[in-house]
Amino acid sequence: MLHLMIVRYTGGVEDVEPHVAGHVAYLERHHADGTFLVSGQTVPEELGGAIVATGVSREQAERIAAADPFVVAGVAEYEIVTIGPGRCHPALESLLKRA
């Protein structure tokens, strides 16, 4: 399974700023362990961000989202959309095998 993890700020960007360092460390940790394939800010950035996660169950994705320093601080919330990949670009096949 893949999980599209949509991060939405619950307040303004100024509320999020004090927690950016912790959030970046959280992203780096999950990219390093292979769970996060892609992450980035939305355009416009005031909306939040999005993450594509793989190799974890829906329940694990929910626990990972709940541990985001943005969520812990109450400045963001997640919407998770789980995807059962039917087709993918050949360049992604090896990454998605564990999905």
PECORSUL-V748806 format. One record per residue. N is the residue number from 1. RES is the residue in one letter. NEAR is the number of other C-alpha atoms within 10 Angstrom. Layout:
n->(N,N)
res->(RES,RES)
near->(NEAR,NEAR)
//
This chain:
n->(1,2,3,4,5,6,7,8,9,10,11,12,13,14,15,16,17,18,19,20,21,22,23,24,25,26,27,28,29,30,31,32,33,34,35,36,37,38,39,40,41,42,43,44,45,46,47,48,49,50,51,52,53,54,55,56,57,58,59,60,61,62,63,64,65,66,67,68,69,70,71,72,73,74,75,76,77,78,79,80,81,82,83,84,85,86,87,88,89,90,91,92,93,94,95,96,97,98,99)
res->(M,L,H,L,M,I,V,R,Y,T,G,G,V,E,D,V,E,P,H,V,A,G,H,V,A,Y,L,E,R,H,H,A,D,G,T,F,L,V,S,G,Q,T,V,P,E,E,L,G,G,A,I,V,A,T,G,V,S,R,E,Q,A,E,R,I,A,A,A,D,P,F,V,V,A,G,V,A,E,Y,E,I,V,T,I,G,P,G,R,C,H,P,A,L,E,S,L,L,K,R,A)
near->(16,24,24,20,22,22,23,19,21,16,13,13,14,10,16,21,12,12,17,13,11,13,18,12,13,17,18,14,13,14,15,10,9,14,22,22,16,13,17,13,14,14,9,8,11,15,18,21,19,19,19,18,25,24,18,17,15,17,9,11,21,16,11,15,21,14,14,22,20,26,20,13,13,14,19,22,19,20,14,20,12,17,13,9,10,5,8,9,6,8,8,10,12,9,13,15,10,13,18)
//
